[in-house]
């Protein structure tokens, strides 16, 4: 079973820029709100180094699509909880992917 991401989890673009995640979920684990799919459009990235590669490269600034990692069973206010298996694309050029770590192991879902 996959671990659930919370506001305390570390989410980054593949280049290592941290995501600023938000959650107003009432479900918390160890005091941190659980991240939900509904909040993903508001995720932003700061400091992505991708634009330093030259050419038409563009730094990631936000998420454009979630491509997996939403719980099939655990929802919060009708939105799937985000799992450590999250896959998604950022608005960087070329498109970048998302990596998550420091998941909450006390709460798991599938």
DSSP file (Angstrom, degrees, kcal/mol; ACC not computed):
  #  RESIDUE AA STRUCTURE BP1 BP2  ACC     N-H-->O    O-->H-N    N-H-->O    O-->H-N    TCO  KAPPA ALPHA  PHI   PSI    X-CA   Y-CA   Z-CA
    1    1 A X              0   0    0      0, 0.0     2,-0.2     0, 0.0   109,-0.2   0.000 360.0 360.0 360.0 143.9    0.0    0.0    0.0
    2    2 A X  E     -A  109   0A   0    107,-1.1   107,-2.1     1,-0.1     2,-0.1  -0.538 360.0-115.7 -84.3 145.5    1.2    3.5   -0.8
    3    3 A X  E     -A  108   0A   0     -2,-0.2    81,-2.5   105,-0.2     2,-0.3  -0.432  29.3-116.5 -75.2 154.5    1.9    6.1    1.8
    4    4 A X  E     -AB 104  83A   0    103,-1.4   100,-2.5   100,-1.2     2,-0.3  -0.723  22.2-127.7 -94.0 140.1   -0.2    9.3    1.9
    5    5 A X        -     0   0    0     77,-2.9    30,-2.5    -2,-0.3    77,-0.3  -0.676  28.5-176.8 -86.4 141.3    1.3   12.7    1.2
    6    6 A X  B >   -C   34   0B   0     -2,-0.3     3,-2.1    96,-0.3    28,-0.2  -0.745  47.9 -90.1-124.7 176.0    0.8   15.5    3.7
    7    7 A X  T 3  S+     0   0    0     26,-2.3    14,-0.2     1,-0.3    27,-0.1   0.740 127.6  58.9 -58.4 -22.8    1.7   19.2    3.9
    8    8 A X  T 3  S+     0   0    0     25,-0.2    -1,-0.3     2,-0.1    26,-0.1   0.544  85.9 102.3 -85.0  -8.0    4.9   17.9    5.6
    9    9 A X  S <  S-     0   0    0     -3,-2.1     2,-0.6     1,-0.1    93,-0.2  -0.328  76.0-119.5 -71.8 157.8    5.9   15.8    2.6
   10   10 A X  E     +D  101   0C   0     91,-2.3    91,-2.8     8,-0.0     2,-0.4  -0.901  32.2 179.5-101.8 120.2    8.6   16.9    0.2
   11   11 A X  E     +D  100   0C   0     -2,-0.6     8,-3.2     8,-0.3     2,-0.3  -0.982   9.2 169.3-120.2 132.0    7.4   17.2   -3.4
   12   12 A X  E     -DE  99  18C   0     87,-3.1    87,-3.2    -2,-0.4     6,-0.2  -0.934  36.5-110.7-137.6 158.3    9.8   18.4   -6.0
   13   13 A X  E >   -D   98   0C   0      4,-2.0     3,-2.2    -2,-0.3    85,-0.2  -0.440  49.9 -97.9 -75.9 167.3   10.1   18.7   -9.8
   14   14 A X  T 3  S+     0   0    0     83,-1.8    84,-0.1     1,-0.3    -1,-0.1   0.713 126.0  59.9 -63.1 -19.5   12.6   16.3  -11.3
   15   15 A X  T 3  S-     0   0    0     82,-0.2    -1,-0.3     2,-0.1    34,-0.2   0.512 122.9-104.3 -85.5  -5.8   15.2   19.1  -11.3
   16   16 A X    <   +     0   0    0     -3,-2.2     2,-0.3     1,-0.3    -2,-0.1   0.468  69.5 145.4 100.8   2.7   14.9   19.4   -7.5
   17   17 A X        -     0   0    0      1,-0.1    -4,-2.0    28,-0.0    -1,-0.3  -0.596  50.3-120.1 -74.4 130.7   12.9   22.5   -7.1
   18   18 A X  B     -E   12   0C   0     28,-0.5    28,-1.5    -2,-0.3     2,-0.4  -0.407  20.6-130.2 -72.3 145.6   10.6   22.2   -4.1
   19   19 A X  E     -F   45   0D   0     -8,-3.2     2,-0.9    26,-0.2    -8,-0.3  -0.748   6.2-137.7 -93.0 140.9    6.8   22.5   -4.5
   20   20 A X  E     -F   44   0D   0     24,-3.5    24,-1.4    -2,-0.4     2,-0.3  -0.884  32.8-170.7 -94.0 106.9    4.8   24.8   -2.4
   21   21 A X        -     0   0    0     -2,-0.9     2,-0.4   -14,-0.2    19,-0.1  -0.708   6.8-159.7-101.6 151.9    1.8   22.5   -1.6
   22   22 A X        +     0   0    0     -2,-0.3    14,-0.4    17,-0.2     2,-0.3  -0.944  12.5 172.0-129.3 152.1   -1.4   23.6    0.0
   23   23 A X        -     0   0    0     -2,-0.4    10,-0.2    12,-0.1    12,-0.1  -0.913  22.2-178.2-159.1 132.1   -4.1   21.8    1.8
   24   24 A X        +     0   0    0     -2,-0.3    11,-0.1    10,-0.1    -1,-0.0   0.067  42.9 143.5-111.3  21.5   -7.2   22.8    3.8
   25   25 A X        -     0   0    0      9,-0.4    -2,-0.1     1,-0.1     9,-0.0  -0.326  49.4-146.7 -63.3 139.1   -8.1   19.2    4.5
   26   26 A X  S    S+     0   0    0      7,-0.1     2,-0.6     2,-0.0    -1,-0.1   0.703  79.3  90.5 -78.4 -20.2   -9.5   18.6    7.9
   27   27 A X        +     0   0    0      7,-0.1     7,-2.5     2,-0.0     2,-0.3  -0.684  60.9 176.4 -78.0 120.2   -7.9   15.1    7.8
   28   28 A X  E     -H   33   0E   0     -2,-0.6     2,-0.4     5,-0.3     5,-0.2  -0.900  23.6-156.8-124.5 154.8   -4.5   15.5    9.4
   29   29 A X  E >  S-H   32   0E   0      3,-2.4     3,-1.9    -2,-0.3    78,-0.0  -0.992  85.7 -11.8-130.3 122.8   -1.7   13.0   10.2
   30   30 A X  T 3  S-     0   0    0     -2,-0.4    -1,-0.1     1,-0.3     3,-0.1   0.850 131.8 -55.1  52.7  36.5    0.8   14.0   12.9
   31   31 A X  T 3  S+     0   0    0      1,-0.2     2,-0.5   -23,-0.0    -1,-0.3   0.374 114.9 113.7  84.1  -3.2   -0.7   17.5   12.7
   32   32 A X  E <   -H   29   0E   0     -3,-1.9    -3,-2.4   -25,-0.0    -1,-0.2  -0.877  69.3-117.8-105.4 129.9   -0.1   17.9    8.9
   33   33 A X  E     -H   28   0E   0     -2,-0.5   -26,-2.3    -5,-0.2    -5,-0.3  -0.349  31.4-112.1 -62.7 141.3   -3.1   18.2    6.5
   34   34 A X  B     -C    6   0B   0     -7,-2.5    -9,-0.4   -28,-0.2   -28,-0.3  -0.522  31.0-120.2 -71.1 138.2   -3.4   15.4    3.9
   35   35 A X        -     0   0    0    -30,-2.5    47,-2.6    47,-0.2     2,-0.3  -0.614  31.1-162.4 -80.2 141.4   -2.8   16.6    0.4
   36   36 A X  B >>  -I   81   0F   0    -14,-0.4     3,-1.3    -2,-0.3     4,-0.5  -0.865  31.6-115.4-123.7 158.4   -5.7   16.1   -2.0
   37   37 A X  G >4 S+     0   0    0     43,-2.7     3,-1.1    -2,-0.3     4,-0.4   0.821 112.6  66.2 -59.6 -31.5   -6.0   16.0   -5.8
   38   38 A X  G 34 S+     0   0    0     42,-0.3     3,-0.3     1,-0.2    -1,-0.3   0.794 100.4  50.6 -62.2 -27.2   -8.2   19.1   -5.6
   39   39 A X  G X4 S+     0   0    0     -3,-1.3     3,-1.6     1,-0.2     4,-0.3   0.593  84.2  90.0 -86.7 -11.3   -5.3   21.1   -4.3
   40   40 A X  G X< S+     0   0    0     -3,-1.1     3,-2.1    -4,-0.5    23,-0.4   0.854  76.2  63.0 -60.0 -39.1   -2.8   20.1   -7.0
   41   41 A X  G 3  S+     0   0    0     -4,-0.4    -1,-0.3    -3,-0.3    22,-0.1   0.748 102.3  54.4 -58.8 -18.8   -3.6   23.0   -9.5
   42   42 A X  G <  S+     0   0    0     -3,-1.6    -1,-0.3    -4,-0.1    -2,-0.2   0.475  79.9 116.1 -92.0  -2.7   -2.4   25.4   -6.8
   43   43 A X    <   -     0   0    0     -3,-2.1    20,-1.2    -4,-0.3     2,-0.3  -0.462  45.3-171.4 -68.5 135.4    1.1   23.7   -6.4
   44   44 A X  E     -FG  20  62D   0    -24,-1.4   -24,-3.5    18,-0.2     2,-0.4  -0.914  14.1-143.0-126.5 156.3    3.9   26.0   -7.3
   45   45 A X  E     -F   19   0D   0     16,-1.4     2,-0.4    -2,-0.3   -26,-0.2  -0.943  11.5-163.0-119.3 140.1    7.7   25.4   -7.8
   46   46 A X        +     0   0    0    -28,-1.5   -28,-0.5    -2,-0.4    15,-0.1  -0.985  68.0  11.8-126.3 129.4   10.4   27.9   -6.8
   47   47 A X        +     0   0    0     -2,-0.4     2,-0.3     1,-0.2    -1,-0.1   0.717  68.2 171.6  86.1  21.8   14.0   27.8   -8.0
   48   48 A X    >   -     0   0    0     12,-0.5     3,-0.6     1,-0.1    -1,-0.2  -0.509  22.2-155.4 -64.8 125.4   13.8   25.2  -10.8
   49   49 A X  G >   +     0   0    0     -2,-0.3     3,-1.9   -34,-0.2     4,-0.2   0.382  64.7 106.8 -84.3   5.7   17.2   25.3  -12.5
   50   50 A X  G >  S+     0   0    0      1,-0.3     3,-1.7     2,-0.2    -1,-0.2   0.817  70.0  61.8 -57.4 -33.8   15.9   23.9  -15.8
   51   51 A X  G X  S+     0   0    0     -3,-0.6     3,-1.2     1,-0.3    -1,-0.3   0.685  89.2  70.8 -69.1 -16.0   16.1   27.3  -17.6
   52   52 A X  G <  S+     0   0    0     -3,-1.9    -1,-0.3     1,-0.2    -2,-0.2   0.531  78.7  79.5 -77.2  -3.6   19.9   27.4  -17.1
   53   53 A X  G <  S-     0   0    0     -3,-1.7    -1,-0.2     1,-0.2    -2,-0.1   0.515  96.3-135.6 -81.8  -4.1   20.2   24.5  -19.6
   54   54 A X    X   +     0   0    0     -3,-1.2     3,-1.5     1,-0.2    -1,-0.2  -0.116  64.9  65.7  81.9-179.0   19.9   27.0  -22.5
   55   55 A X  T 3  S-     0   0    0      1,-0.2    -1,-0.2    -3,-0.1    -2,-0.0  -0.395 119.8 -24.5  65.7-137.1   17.9   26.9  -25.7
   56   56 A X  T 3  S+     0   0    0     -2,-0.1    -1,-0.2    -3,-0.1    -5,-0.1   0.142  94.4 139.7 -96.7  19.5   14.1   26.9  -25.2
   57   57 A X    <   -     0   0    0     -3,-1.5     2,-0.4    -6,-0.1    37,-0.2  -0.357  31.6-167.7 -65.2 143.1   14.3   25.5  -21.7
   58   58 A X  B     -J   93   0G   0     35,-2.6    35,-1.7    36,-0.1    -8,-0.1  -0.999  21.6-115.0-134.7 135.1   11.9   27.0  -19.1
   59   59 A X        -     0   0    0     -2,-0.4     2,-0.2    33,-0.2   -10,-0.1  -0.325  35.3-106.2 -65.2 148.6   11.8   26.6  -15.4
   60   60 A X        +     0   0    0      1,-0.1   -12,-0.5    32,-0.1   -13,-0.1  -0.548  42.6 164.8 -71.7 138.4    8.9   24.8  -13.7
   61   61 A X        -     0   0    0      1,-0.4   -16,-1.4    -2,-0.2     2,-0.3   0.495  61.2  -4.9-127.0 -16.5    6.5   27.2  -11.9
   62   62 A X  B    S-G   44   0D   0    -18,-0.3    29,-1.9   -43,-0.0    -1,-0.4  -0.985  73.2 -84.4-165.8 172.5    3.5   25.0  -11.4
   63   63 A X  E     +K   90   0H   0    -20,-1.2    27,-0.3   -23,-0.4     3,-0.1  -0.659  28.4 177.4 -86.1 142.0    1.7   21.7  -12.0
   64   64 A X  E     +     0   0H   0     25,-2.7     2,-0.3     1,-0.3    26,-0.2   0.612  66.6  10.7-115.3 -23.2   -0.3   21.2  -15.2
   65   65 A X  E     -K   89   0H   0     24,-1.5    24,-2.4   -25,-0.1     2,-0.5  -0.956  54.1-143.8-159.6 137.1   -1.5   17.6  -14.9
   66   66 A X  E     -K   88   0H   0     -2,-0.3    22,-0.3    22,-0.2     3,-0.1  -0.881  17.4-176.4 -95.7 131.5   -1.8   14.8  -12.3
   67   67 A X        -     0   0    0     20,-3.8     2,-0.2    -2,-0.5    21,-0.2  -0.330  60.1 -33.9-125.6  50.9   -1.2   11.4  -14.0
   68   68 A X  S    S+     0   0    0     19,-0.1    19,-1.2    18,-0.1    -1,-0.3  -0.600  86.6 100.5 124.4 173.5   -1.8    9.0  -11.2
   69   69 A X        +     0   0    0      1,-0.3    14,-3.8    17,-0.3     2,-0.5   0.606  52.4 130.2  86.2  12.8   -1.2    8.8   -7.5
   70   70 A X  E     -M   82   0I   0     12,-0.2    -1,-0.3    15,-0.1    12,-0.2  -0.859  63.4-112.1 -97.0 133.3   -4.7    9.6   -6.4
   71   71 A X  E     -     0   0I   0     10,-2.9    10,-0.0    -2,-0.5    -3,-0.0  -0.347  15.7-155.8 -64.2 139.3   -6.2    7.2   -3.9
   72   72 A X  E    S+     0   0I   0      8,-0.1    -1,-0.1    38,-0.1     3,-0.1   0.660  92.8  25.1 -84.3 -19.0   -9.0    5.0   -5.1
   73   73 A X  E    S+     0   0I   0      1,-0.2     2,-0.7     8,-0.1    -1,-0.1   0.743 107.3  69.6-117.2 -35.0  -10.4    4.5   -1.6
   74   74 A X  E     +     0   0I   0      7,-0.1     7,-2.5     2,-0.0     2,-0.3  -0.806  57.0 168.8 -98.0 116.7   -9.5    7.5    0.6
   75   75 A X  E     -M   80   0I   0     -2,-0.7     2,-0.5     5,-0.3     5,-0.2  -0.914  22.8-154.2-122.7 153.2  -11.1   10.8   -0.2
   76   76 A X  E >  S-M   79   0I   0      3,-3.0     3,-1.8    -2,-0.3    -2,-0.0  -0.985  84.8 -16.5-127.1 118.0  -11.2   14.0    1.8
   77   77 A X  T 3  S-     0   0    0     -2,-0.5    -1,-0.1     1,-0.3     3,-0.1   0.858 131.2 -52.6  52.5  37.8  -14.2   16.3    1.1
   78   78 A X  T 3  S+     0   0    0      1,-0.2     2,-0.4   -40,-0.0    -1,-0.3   0.408 117.3 110.2  84.0  -1.4  -14.8   14.2   -2.1
   79   79 A X  E <  S-M   76   0I   0     -3,-1.8    -3,-3.0     1,-0.0    -1,-0.2  -0.892  74.1-108.3-109.7 136.3  -11.3   14.6   -3.4
   80   80 A X  E     -M   75   0I   0     -2,-0.4   -43,-2.7    -5,-0.2   -42,-0.3  -0.309  33.1-115.5 -60.2 138.9   -8.8   11.7   -3.6
   81   81 A X  E     -I   36   0I   0     -7,-2.5   -10,-2.9   -45,-0.2     2,-0.4  -0.488  34.1-113.6 -67.4 146.3   -5.9   11.8   -1.2
   82   82 A X  E     -M   70   0I   0    -47,-2.6   -77,-2.9   -77,-0.3   -47,-0.2  -0.724  33.6-153.7 -88.2 131.1   -2.5   12.1   -3.0
   83   83 A X  B >   -B    4   0A   0    -14,-3.8     3,-1.7    -2,-0.4   -79,-0.2  -0.576  30.2-106.0-102.6 164.4   -0.3    9.1   -2.6
   84   84 A X  T 3  S+     0   0    0    -81,-2.5    16,-0.3     1,-0.3   -80,-0.1   0.646 115.5  70.1 -62.7 -14.5    3.5    8.7   -2.8
   85   85 A X  T 3  S+     0   0    0    -82,-0.3    -1,-0.3   -16,-0.1   -15,-0.1   0.260  72.7 147.3 -85.8  12.3    3.0    7.1   -6.2
   86   86 A X    <   -     0   0    0     -3,-1.7     2,-0.4   -17,-0.3   -17,-0.3  -0.153  25.2-174.5 -53.2 138.5    2.0   10.5   -7.7
   87   87 A X        +     0   0    0    -19,-1.2   -20,-3.8    12,-0.1     2,-0.3  -0.984  18.3 137.9-130.4 144.6    2.9   11.1  -11.2
   88   88 A X  E     -K   66   0H   0     -2,-0.4    10,-0.7   -22,-0.3     2,-0.4  -0.988  41.8-109.2-172.6 174.3    2.4   14.4  -13.0
   89   89 A X  E     -KL  65  97H   0    -24,-2.4   -25,-2.7    -2,-0.3   -24,-1.5  -0.918  20.7-150.7-121.3 145.3    3.7   17.1  -15.3
   90   90 A X  E     -K   63   0H   0      6,-1.9     6,-0.3    -2,-0.4   -27,-0.2  -0.502  32.3-107.0-101.7 177.5    4.9   20.6  -14.6
   91   91 A X  S    S+     0   0    0    -29,-1.9   -28,-0.1    -2,-0.2     4,-0.1   0.283  78.2 122.3 -89.3  11.0    4.7   23.6  -16.9
   92   92 A X        -     0   0    0    -30,-0.2     2,-0.5     2,-0.1   -33,-0.2  -0.248  69.1 -95.7 -67.7 161.0    8.5   23.5  -17.5
   93   93 A X  B    S+J   58   0G   0    -35,-1.7   -35,-2.6     2,-0.1     2,-0.2  -0.980 118.4  31.3-125.6 119.3    9.9   23.2  -21.0
   94   94 A X  S    S-     0   0    0     -2,-0.5   -36,-0.1   -37,-0.2    -2,-0.1   0.596 122.8 -97.1 -68.1 164.1   10.6   20.5  -21.7
   95   95 A X        -     0   0    0     -2,-0.2     2,-0.2    -4,-0.1    -2,-0.1  -0.190  45.6-152.5 -51.5 138.7    7.8   19.1  -19.6
   96   96 A X        -     0   0    0     -6,-0.3    -6,-1.9    -4,-0.2     2,-0.2  -0.665   2.7-129.9-112.0 165.9    9.1   18.0  -16.2
   97   97 A X  B     -L   89   0H   0     -2,-0.2   -83,-1.8    -8,-0.2     2,-0.4  -0.626  18.1-114.8-113.1 174.2    7.9   15.3  -13.8
   98   98 A X  E     -D   13   0C   0    -10,-0.7     2,-0.4   -85,-0.2   -85,-0.2  -0.874  20.5-166.7-114.8 142.2    7.1   15.3  -10.1
   99   99 A X  E     -D   12   0C   0    -87,-3.2   -87,-3.1    -2,-0.4     2,-0.4  -0.989   6.8-164.3-127.8 136.2    8.9   13.4   -7.3
  100  100 A X  E     +D   11   0C   0     -2,-0.4     2,-0.3   -16,-0.3   -89,-0.2  -0.928  14.2 159.6-123.0 147.4    7.6   12.9   -3.8
  101  101 A X  E     +D   10   0C   0    -91,-2.8   -91,-2.3    -2,-0.4    -2,-0.0  -0.910  48.2  56.7-150.9 178.6    9.3   11.8   -0.5
  102  102 A X  S    S-     0   0    0     -2,-0.3   -96,-0.3   -93,-0.2    -1,-0.2   0.951  72.0-179.7  56.4  53.6    8.9   11.9    3.2
  103  103 A X        -     0   0    0    -94,-0.1     2,-0.7    -3,-0.1   -98,-0.2  -0.373  35.7 -99.6 -81.3 162.5    5.5   10.4    3.0
  104  104 A X  E     -A    4   0A   0   -100,-2.5  -100,-1.2     1,-0.1     3,-0.4  -0.739  34.2-175.7 -84.9 115.9    3.3    9.6    6.0
  105  105 A X  E    S+     0   0A   0     -2,-0.7    -1,-0.1     1,-0.2     3,-0.1   0.541  73.6  72.0 -91.8  -6.6    3.7    6.0    6.9
  106  106 A X  E    S+     0   0A   0      1,-0.2     2,-0.4  -102,-0.1    -1,-0.2   0.703 102.9  43.7 -78.4 -18.3    1.1    5.9    9.7
  107  107 A X  E    S+     0   0A   0     -3,-0.4  -103,-1.4  -103,-0.1     2,-0.3  -0.988  71.6 174.8-129.9 122.0   -1.7    6.3    7.1
  108  108 A X  E     +A    3   0A   0     -2,-0.4     2,-0.3  -105,-0.2  -105,-0.2  -0.910   0.3 173.0-126.3 155.3   -1.7    4.2    4.0
  109  109 A X  E      A    2   0A   0   -107,-2.1  -107,-1.1    -2,-0.3    -2,-0.0  -0.946 360.0 360.0-150.4 168.2   -4.3    3.9    1.2
  110  110 A X              0   0    0     -2,-0.3   -40,-0.1  -109,-0.2   -38,-0.1   0.314 360.0 360.0-137.3 360.0   -4.7    2.4   -2.2
